[in-house]
Structure formats: structure tokens, C-alpha cells
Amino acid sequence: MNNVKLANYSIEYQEDGVYLTVFPSENGLTKEDETEILDILKRKSIIGIDTNAVYNAMYISPGNKAKIAPTQKEKMLDQEIKVRVVNGGMEARAKLLPAHGGKKLSLEEVIDFLNKEGIVFGIDHKAIEQMLKKEEYYKEVPIAYGQPAQKGQDAKITYHININPVAKPKILEDGTVDYRHLDLIQNVKKGQLLASLTPHTEGIPGKTVLDKVIEAKPGKRLSLPKGKNVILSEDGLELLAAIDGKAEMIDGKINVYAVYEVFGNVDNSTGNIDFIGNVIINGNVLTGFEVKAGGYIEVRCVVEGANLTAQVDVVLKKGIQGMGKGIIETQGNVIARFIENSTVSAKGNVTTEAILHSNINCGGKVEVAGRKGLIAGGSICAGDSISAVVIGSPMATVTELKVGTSPILREEHSRLTAELDEILDESKKSDQILNLLNKMESKGRLSLDKSNLRIKAIKTKLKYSKRLPEIKKRIVELEEIFKDAAKGRVNVQDRIYPGVKIEIGSSALYIKDEEQHVTFIRKHGEVVRTAFLG
């Protein structure tokens, strides 16, 4: 008679047959117990096994010896392992099966078995040794790991010039607006560095436990935004000015424009002007003429009934008296002393001291300030807001004002979202650095340099902790604005007269009585008055 007895069962090979006795715990036979018993019976290849007797031994009469097969010679079992590859080949797991009368496995035998199964990469020898030492049978243990591919770094463009200069006219103490010092021009010299490129990297390939190569995803490629009058360095990593001129970012490309300057009027002596760069006109632009610029237009005297088209800003030091014919179209801002009997279309803001009987359409703000600050007659449409000192006239001049969501808010939302992602990434890095340095400090191994680095990381984290809620709050605010495209306003610093119609989104209000120091907003589907918001 030969007995094999484990923790919860025994198999006895006697003269009259093979017997099974099951010793369940107080809570009964577990699923693991059942799996182990059935597995060992299968591995021992018992001939003529009675499955009903096995069932009775396990569940009907546990603790009693049950004959499950006729007399036969016992098959001795060595230790075995079962292996499976999971997670797309990135991990191999092994399950140790017990020996019954046979020998135990060695580390070398396990490694040889894995190799025959094709598992040759990332084998964890220590994990296998522990599995064999502890003899925890039927428990799946990770014994090999693949190497994930590392994504390449994205390319990065660094700008060495201010690519988005903004015009900022100032209201002087006497109430006039200074249109002379706007700092719009980004001057560059021939050969000056405009932008540089840090190339992407290809990444590092990975491997599965089966030694299959995992291709790495390369970083995002970028190319330098080469526009007109700029050149690439031989290695393609630097963007340089090809001429002296004004650098501008137009349609995502850096261009360098030479300035075309007219020292007199635009008239019969010059003809129409169509220039790739910036245009400066020291005189007037007479009725019937056209000025087109790939950059900005600056007119230092009066524009009459002429057409001005620019890709950047239009600056009129005196203004435009359009006589019903004057037209200004720009992808940037319009800054003028006055706008009268003209049509203006601007992607950005319109800033002036007076708008009279004109049609204005802009994506940003209409700001009418200064000594007069008057809007009277015509139609004014702004994506963001309309602000003026006086709107309308005592004669009830018909004046239409329309406001809605500004494209600038959409751009702000994109910028803040990108900043939020960057802060979350940098905060994670700061936490990792602080955790490491704190451990070093607790062990008394923090050098002066590392201490300074720790202070810097703490300051960075504090800065981000303050900025993060600000960004999240602003993003929520913007998204609320986007839900209702009519979150604009009309600000009246002094007074507004009857004859003015205000539209905010789909709601409208006709001014029937003179009102002072008031702001109009849209609330609950109606245009309502509130205290002047400035």
C-alpha cells in the first residue's frame, strides 16, 4: 500500500483498489480544493476512475475513505509548472503543481521549460526561486515581464521674437487717446534668429516575453513655420530673417515684411497700393483708391471714401471720413481717432473716440472712449462687448448694437486647457522629486544642492496649487459662456438715448427713455439693465 496525503485529501493505492479521502475545512470544500483534487487525479492518470465515487468522497461523505478505481500501479509525479502568456505578451505567469512521489523542479529546469515554450525575455529568476522555495501550489505567479516601448519625445519650437505684439493705445490726462506709441512693430535684422526647432525622437522599441519586438511610436513631428522672407539653416533647425523688416506670425507662419512707406497722399501719383508687407502712409488716402497690405496699414492723416484691406492691424492716426464709401477690412484690430460713414470689418477689436453712421463688425470688443466716446447711427456688432461714453443722440438717431460670444474667448479656452495639462504634468513631476528628496532627508543624505532643489520644488508646487484652481474656475466660466452664445454686454459710461436697439443673442431691447451710467446684459432670455459695470 502506498499513501499520498496532502493538506486536505489523501490518495491510497491498496491491494483492492485506489481510495480517496477528502478532509474539508470547517467551511467546507473550497473551489481551490476542488481544482487541486481533480487536477492531481488527472495528472496521476488513474485507470477506470469512478467519477460518482469521486463526487461522493468530495461532497456526500467527506472524511470517509471512498474507493474510486480498481487496483493498479501508482504513477509517480514530478513537480510541474503550467505557464500562460497574458497582457498581449507583456507578462508570463506560472502555476506550480505538486510532486507526488517524484522529484522537485530546479531553477534551471524551469528556465529550460520556459525557453522551450518560447518565453526567453524578461524572466524573473528571483520570482521563480521564491515560487519553488515556498511551494505555494496552484497559485499563479508572474515570472517574466516584457519591456514596453517608450514613445519618442515630441518636437518643440522655441520662438526668439514676440510673435503676438498687441496694440495698446493710452488715454491721456486730457482725455485724448494716444495712437502714436503702440509698439506694434517687431523689427528684425537680416540673419536674426526667429525660431529654433528641437527635433522629435523616434522612441525606444520594446519586447514581449516571447522576444517579439514592439515598435515604438515616434514623437510628433514639427516643422519650423517658414513664411516669406525667412530662410532655414542648413540643418533645418533654425529659422532666420532673410531681410531687414518686421516679423509677423500670419496663418501660423513667420514672415518678415519690409515696410512700404508713402510720404504723401495715396492719389493719382501713386495709384492703388497692393503690398506684401506693412504700409505706412504719411498723407491722406483719397476717395476711390485701394490700399492692400499683407501686414499692417498705418495712415497718419485722413482716410476718405477709400478701401483698406490688411492682414494685421489698421491704425488711423486721425480717422476715416468714408462718405458712405469707405471700407476697412482686417484680420487684426482697427484703431482710429474717429470712424464716420464707413464700413469696418475686423477679426479683433475696434478702438476709437467716435463712431458716426457706420457699420462695424468685429470679433472682439468695440471700445469708444476718450473725450467724446460717442456712438451714433449705423449698426455696431461685436463678438464680446460694446463700450462707449454716449450712445445715440437727443434726436433719437437710429442706432443698432449687437453683441455675442467673442472668438477671443474660444482662443483663451484652448490656451487655458493646454496650460492646465502642463501644470498637471509638472505637478506630478514635482511630487515625484519631493518624495525622493524627502526620503533622502529622512536618511540624512540630503546635500546642499539637493536641499536647494527641494526648496525649488516646494515653491513650484505652491505656485501651481494657487494657479490650478484659477485655471479650472476660468475654464468652467468659459464653458458656461459657450453654452449660451449671448453672454455679451453693452456698457454706457454716461448716457444712452431713445432710438437705440440693443440685441444680445436672440433677445432685443429698444431704448425708449434716456438712461445714464448703465450696463445691458442678457438674463433669463431678455436684455436687462444693471448698474454700470465698466
C-alpha positions in Angstrom: 0.0 0.0 0.0 1.3 3.4 -1.0 -0.3 6.6 0.5 -0.1 10.1 -0.8 -1.5 12.6 1.7 -1.7 16.4 1.3 -3.3 19.1 3.5 -7.0 18.4 2.6 -7.1 14.9 0.9 -5.3 11.6 0.6 -5.0 9.1 -2.2 -4.3 5.5 -1.2 -3.2 2.7 -3.5 -4.3 -0.5 -1.7 -4.4 -4.2 -2.8 -8.1 -4.0 -3.7 -8.1 -0.5 -5.3 -7.4 3.2 -5.2 -9.0 5.1 -2.4 -9.7 8.9 -2.0 -10.3 10.6 1.3 -11.2 14.3 1.5 -10.7 16.4 4.6 -12.6 19.6 4.1 -12.2 22.6 6.4 -14.9 23.8 8.7 -16.3 26.0 5.9 -16.4 23.1 3.5 -14.6 22.3 0.4 -13.3 25.4 -1.4 -13.1 25.9 -5.1 -9.3 25.8 -4.9 -9.5 22.4 -3.0 -11.8 21.0 -5.8 -9.4 22.2 -8.5 -6.4 20.7 -6.8 -8.0 17.3 -6.2 -9.3 17.0 -9.7 -6.0 18.2 -11.2 -4.0 15.6 -9.2 -6.3 12.8 -10.1 -6.0 13.7 -13.8 -2.2 14.1 -13.6 -1.8 10.6 -12.0 -3.7 9.1 -14.9 -5.8 6.7 -12.7 -7.3 4.0 -14.8 -11.0 3.2 -14.5 -11.8 6.1 -12.2 -15.4 6.2 -10.9 -16.5 9.9 -11.1 -19.5 9.2 -8.9 -17.3 7.9 -6.2 -15.0 10.9 -6.5 -18.1 13.2 -6.2 -19.3 11.2 -3.1 -15.9 11.4 -1.5 -15.7 15.2 -2.0 -19.3 16.2 -1.2 -21.5 13.4 0.1 -19.3 11.6 2.6 -16.3 13.9 3.2 -13.8 12.4 5.7 -14.7 8.8 4.7 -12.5 6.7 2.5 -14.0 6.0 -0.9 -12.9 3.5 -3.5 -12.6 5.4 -6.8 -10.7 3.0 -9.0 -9.6 -0.7 -9.3 -6.2 -1.9 -8.2 -3.3 -0.5 -10.2 0.3 0.7 -10.0 0.7 4.3 -8.9 2.1 6.8 -11.3 4.7 9.0 -9.6 4.6 12.7 -10.4 7.4 15.2 -10.5 6.8 18.8 -9.8 5.4 20.7 -12.8 4.6 24.2 -13.9 1.9 25.5 -16.1 2.6 28.7 -17.9 0.5 31.2 -19.8 1.3 34.5 -21.5 -1.0 37.4 -20.8 -1.4 41.2 -21.4 -0.6 41.0 -25.1 2.7 39.1 -24.5 3.9 41.6 -21.8 3.7 39.1 -18.9 4.1 35.4 -18.3 2.6 33.7 -15.3 3.4 30.3 -13.9 1.5 27.9 -11.6 3.4 25.3 -9.6 1.9 21.8 -9.5 3.0 19.5 -6.6 5.1 16.4 -6.9 3.6 13.0 -5.9 6.4 10.6 -5.3 8.6 12.3 -7.9 11.3 14.9 -7.8 11.2 18.6 -7.4 12.0 21.1 -10.1 15.2 23.1 -10.1 15.6 26.7 -11.3 17.5 25.5 -14.3 14.7 23.1 -15.3 12.1 25.8 -15.0 14.2 28.2 -17.2 14.7 25.4 -19.8 10.9 24.7 -19.8 10.1 28.4 -20.3 12.6 28.7 -23.2 11.0 25.7 -24.9 7.7 27.5 -24.5 9.2 30.5 -26.3 9.5 32.6 -23.2 13.0 34.0 -23.4 12.8 37.7 -22.4 12.4 39.4 -19.1 12.5 36.2 -17.0 12.4 37.0 -13.2 14.8 34.4 -11.7 14.1 35.6 -8.1 10.3 35.2 -8.6 10.9 31.6 -9.8 13.2 30.8 -6.9 10.7 32.1 -4.4 7.9 30.1 -6.1 10.0 26.9 -5.8 11.1 27.6 -2.3 7.6 28.5 -0.9 6.0 25.6 -2.7 2.7 27.5 -3.0 0.9 25.2 -5.3 -1.8 26.2 -7.8 -1.1 29.8 -7.2 -0.3 31.8 -10.4 2.9 33.9 -10.1 4.3 36.5 -12.6 7.7 35.1 -13.7 8.5 37.2 -16.8 7.9 40.7 -17.9 8.1 42.3 -21.3 9.7 45.7 -21.9 7.1 48.4 -23.1 8.1 50.6 -26.0 8.9 54.1 -25.0 7.2 56.8 -27.0 9.5 59.3 -28.6 9.7 63.0 -27.5 7.6 65.4 -29.4 9.3 68.1 -31.4 9.3 71.6 -29.9 9.5 75.1 -31.5 11.1 77.9 -29.5 10.3 81.4 -30.6 13.0 84.1 -30.2 10.8 87.0 -31.1 7.4 88.3 -29.8 5.1 86.8 -32.4 1.9 88.4 -31.0 2.5 92.1 -30.3 -0.7 93.8 -29.1 -1.7 97.4 -29.8 -2.4 99.3 -26.6 -3.5 102.9 -27.1 -3.5 105.0 -23.9 -6.0 107.6 -22.8 -4.0 110.7 -21.8 -4.8 113.0 -18.9 -6.6 115.5 -21.1 -9.0 112.7 -22.3 -7.4 112.2 -25.8 -6.2 108.9 -27.0 -2.5 108.4 -27.9 -2.4 106.4 -31.1 1.3 107.2 -31.8 3.1 104.8 -29.4 1.6 101.4 -30.0 4.7 99.3 -30.2 3.3 97.2 -33.0 6.5 96.7 -34.9 8.7 93.6 -34.2 11.8 94.8 -36.0 14.3 92.1 -37.1 17.7 92.2 -38.9 18.8 90.0 -41.8 20.2 86.8 -40.3 18.5 87.2 -37.0 17.3 84.0 -35.3 13.5 83.9 -35.3 12.7 80.4 -34.1 14.5 77.2 -33.4 13.4 73.5 -33.6 14.1 70.8 -31.1 13.6 67.6 -33.2 11.4 64.8 -32.2 12.9 61.4 -31.2 11.9 58.0 -32.6 11.4 56.4 -29.2 12.8 53.1 -27.9 11.3 49.8 -29.1 10.1 47.3 -26.6 9.9 43.5 -26.4 7.4 40.9 -25.3 8.3 37.9 -23.1 8.3 35.9 -26.4 11.1 38.2 -27.7 8.8 39.9 -30.2 9.8 43.5 -30.9 7.3 46.2 -30.1 7.7 49.1 -32.4 8.0 52.5 -30.6 5.7 55.4 -31.5 7.8 58.3 -32.7 7.3 61.7 -31.2 5.2 64.3 -33.0 7.0 65.9 -35.9 7.0 69.6 -36.3 8.4 71.8 -39.0 9.5 75.4 -38.5 6.8 77.9 -39.6 8.7 79.2 -42.6 6.9 82.1 -44.3 8.0 84.8 -46.6 11.5 86.4 -46.4 12.8 83.9 -44.0 15.4 81.1 -44.5 16.1 77.7 -42.9 19.6 76.9 -41.6 21.4 74.0 -43.3 20.5 71.6 -40.6 16.8 72.7 -40.7 16.8 73.6 -37.0 16.8 77.4 -37.2 14.6 80.0 -38.9 16.4 83.2 -39.8 15.3 86.5 -41.3 16.3 86.9 -44.9 15.9 90.7 -44.9 15.6 93.6 -42.5 12.0 94.2 -41.7 9.0 93.5 -39.5 8.4 89.9 -38.3 4.8 88.7 -38.1 3.1 85.4 -37.4 0.4 85.1 -40.2 -1.7 81.9 -40.6 0.8 80.0 -38.5 3.9 81.1 -40.4 6.6 83.6 -39.6 7.0 86.2 -42.3 9.4 89.2 -42.4 7.9 92.2 -44.2 9.7 95.2 -45.4 7.8 98.4 -44.9 6.3 100.3 -47.8 6.1 103.9 -46.9 4.2 106.6 -48.8 5.5 110.1 -47.9 2.5 111.9 -49.4 -1.1 111.1 -50.3 -2.4 108.0 -51.9 -3.8 109.6 -55.1 -3.2 109.6 -58.8 0.5 109.9 -58.3 0.7 106.5 -56.5 -2.3 104.6 -57.8 -3.7 101.7 -55.8 -1.3 100.0 -53.4 -1.0 96.2 -53.1 2.0 95.3 -50.9 3.1 92.1 -49.3 4.3 93.8 -46.1 3.4 96.8 -43.9 2.3 100.1 -45.4 2.8 103.5 -43.8 1.1 106.4 -45.4 2.1 109.9 -44.2 -0.6 111.7 -46.1 -4.3 111.1 -46.9 -5.9 108.2 -48.7 -8.3 109.8 -51.2 -11.7 108.7 -52.3 -11.8 105.8 -54.7 -8.3 104.4 -54.0 -7.4 101.0 -52.5 -4.7 100.0 -50.1 -3.9 96.3 -49.6 -1.3 95.1 -47.2 0.0 91.6 -46.2 0.9 93.2 -42.9 -0.5 96.3 -41.2 -1.6 99.7 -42.5 -0.8 102.9 -40.8 -2.3 106.2 -42.1 -1.1 109.3 -40.5 -3.7 111.7 -42.0 -7.3 111.2 -43.1 -8.8 108.3 -45.0 -11.7 109.4 -47.3 -14.0 107.1 -49.2 -11.3 104.5 -49.8 -10.9 100.8 -49.3 -8.2 99.5 -46.8 -7.5 95.8 -46.5 -4.9 94.4 -44.1 -3.9 91.0 -42.7 -2.8 92.6 -39.4 -3.9 95.9 -37.8 -5.2 99.1 -39.3 -4.1 102.2 -37.5 -5.6 105.6 -38.5 -3.9 108.4 -36.6 -6.7 110.8 -37.5 -9.6 108.7 -38.7 -11.8 107.9 -41.7 -14.5 110.1 -43.3 -15.9 107.4 -45.6 -18.7 109.4 -47.2 -20.7 106.1 -47.4 -17.9 104.6 -49.5 -15.1 103.9 -47.0 -14.4 100.3 -46.2 -11.9 98.8 -43.8 -11.3 95.0 -43.7 -8.6 93.4 -41.4 -7.8 90.2 -39.7 -6.5 92.2 -36.8 -7.6 95.3 -34.9 -8.8 98.7 -36.0 -7.5 101.7 -34.1 -8.8 105.1 -35.3 -9.4 108.6 -33.9 -12.9 108.5 -35.5 -15.0 106.4 -37.8 -17.7 108.2 -39.9 -19.9 107.0 -42.7 -17.8 103.9 -43.2 -18.0 100.1 -43.1 -15.5 98.3 -40.8 -14.8 94.6 -40.5 -12.2 93.4 -38.0 -11.4 90.0 -36.6 -10.0 91.6 -33.5 -11.1 94.8 -31.6 -12.2 98.2 -32.8 -10.9 101.2 -30.7 -11.8 104.8 -31.4 -13.1 108.0 -30.0 -16.3 108.3 -32.1 -18.4 106.1 -34.5 -20.9 108.0 -36.6 -23.4 106.5 -39.0 -21.1 103.5 -39.7 -21.5 99.7 -39.9 -19.0 97.9 -37.6 -18.5 94.2 -37.4 -15.7 92.8 -35.1 -14.9 89.5 -33.4 -13.7 91.2 -30.2 -14.6 94.4 -28.4 -15.8 97.8 -29.7 -14.4 100.4 -27.3 -15.3 104.0 -27.9 -13.5 106.1 -25.3 -11.7 109.4 -24.9 -13.1 112.9 -24.9 -16.3 112.2 -27.0 -16.7 108.4 -26.7 -19.7 108.6 -29.0 -21.7 106.0 -31.0 -24.5 107.5 -33.1 -26.2 105.9 -36.1 -25.4 102.8 -38.0 -25.0 99.2 -36.8 -22.4 98.0 -34.4 -21.8 94.3 -34.0 -19.1 92.9 -31.6 -18.3 89.3 -30.6 -17.5 90.3 -27.0 -18.8 93.7 -25.8 -19.6 97.3 -26.8 -18.5 100.2 -24.5 -19.0 103.9 -25.1 -19.4 107.1 -23.2 -22.5 108.2 -25.1 -24.7 106.0 -27.4 -27.3 107.6 -29.7 -28.3 111.2 -29.7 -31.0 113.6 -28.4 -32.6 113.4 -31.9 -33.3 109.7 -31.4 -30.8 108.7 -34.1 -31.5 105.1 -35.1 -28.6 103.0 -33.8 -28.3 99.2 -33.6 -26.0 97.4 -31.2 -25.4 93.6 -31.4 -23.1 91.6 -29.1 -22.4 87.9 -28.6 -19.6 85.4 -27.8 -16.1 86.5 -28.8 -13.6 84.3 -30.8 -11.0 85.5 -28.3 -12.8 83.5 -25.6 -12.5 80.4 -27.6 -8.8 81.0 -28.0 -8.5 81.7 -24.3 -10.2 78.4 -23.5 -7.8 76.5 -25.8 -4.8 78.2 -24.1 -6.0 77.5 -20.6 -6.7 73.9 -21.4 -3.2 73.5 -22.6 -1.8 75.3 -19.5 -3.9 73.0 -17.3 -2.4 69.9 -18.9 1.1 71.3 -18.5 0.5 72.2 -14.8 -0.9 68.8 -14.0 2.2 67.2 -15.7 4.6 69.5 -13.9 2.9 69.0 -10.5 3.3 65.2 -10.9 7.0 65.7 -11.6 7.3 68.0 -8.6 5.6 65.4 -6.4 8.0 62.7 -7.6 11.0 64.9 -6.9 9.7 65.9 -3.4 9.1 62.2 -2.5 12.6 61.3 -3.5 14.2 64.2 -1.7 12.1 63.7 1.5 13.3 60.1 1.6 16.9 61.3 1.3 16.4 63.8 4.0 14.9 61.2 6.4 18.1 59.2 5.9 20.3 62.2 6.4 21.7 62.1 2.9 20.3 65.4 1.6 23.2 67.6 0.2 23.0 71.4 -0.1 22.3 71.2 -3.8 19.5 68.7 -3.2 18.2 70.9 -0.4 18.0 73.8 -2.8 16.3 71.6 -5.4 13.8 70.6 -2.7 13.0 74.2 -1.9 12.6 75.0 -5.6 10.2 72.0 -6.0 8.1 73.2 -3.0 7.9 76.7 -4.4 6.9 75.3 -7.8 4.2 73.2 -6.2 2.9 76.1 -4.2 2.7 78.2 -7.4 0.8 75.6 -9.2 -1.5 75.0 -6.3 -2.5 78.6 -6.5 -2.8 78.8 -10.3 -4.6 75.5 -10.7 -7.9 76.5 -9.2 -7.8 79.8 -11.0 -7.5 78.0 -14.4 -10.2 75.4 -13.5 -12.5 78.2 -12.4 -11.9 80.2 -15.6 -12.4 77.1 -17.8 -15.8 76.4 -16.1 -16.7 80.1 -16.6 -15.8 80.0 -20.3 -17.7 76.8 -20.9 -20.8 78.3 -19.2 -20.5 81.2 -21.6 -20.2 78.9 -24.6 -23.5 77.2 -23.5 -25.2 80.5 -24.2 -23.6 82.4 -27.1 -25.4 85.6 -26.0 -23.3 86.4 -22.8 -22.3 89.8 -24.1 -22.8 93.3 -22.7 -23.2 96.9 -23.6 -21.6 99.4 -21.3 -22.8 103.0 -21.2 -20.4 105.3 -19.2 -22.5 108.5 -19.4 -25.9 108.1 -21.2 -27.9 106.3 -23.9 -30.7 107.9 -25.9 -34.0 106.7 -27.3 -33.8 105.3 -30.8 -31.1 102.7 -29.9 -31.8 99.0 -30.3 -29.7 96.5 -28.3 -29.5 92.8 -29.3 -27.8 90.3 -27.2 -28.1 86.8 -28.7 -31.7 86.3 -29.7 -33.0 88.9 -27.3 -33.6 92.6 -28.1 -34.4 95.8 -26.3 -35.5 99.2 -27.7 -34.4 102.2 -25.6 -37.4 104.4 -25.1 -36.1 106.8 -22.5 -32.8 108.4 -21.8 -30.7 106.4 -19.4 -27.5 107.1 -17.6 -24.5 105.1 -16.3 -25.9 101.6 -17.2 -24.8 98.2 -18.5 -27.1 96.0 -20.5 -26.8 92.2 -20.3 -28.9 89.2 -21.2 -30.6 87.4 -18.4 -33.4 84.8 -18.5 -33.8 85.3 -22.2 -34.2 89.1 -22.0 -32.0 92.1 -22.3 -32.0 93.8 -18.9 -30.4 96.8 -17.2 -27.9 96.6 -14.4 -25.5 99.1 -12.7 -22.7 100.3 -14.9 -20.1 97.5 -15.0 -17.3 99.4 -16.8 
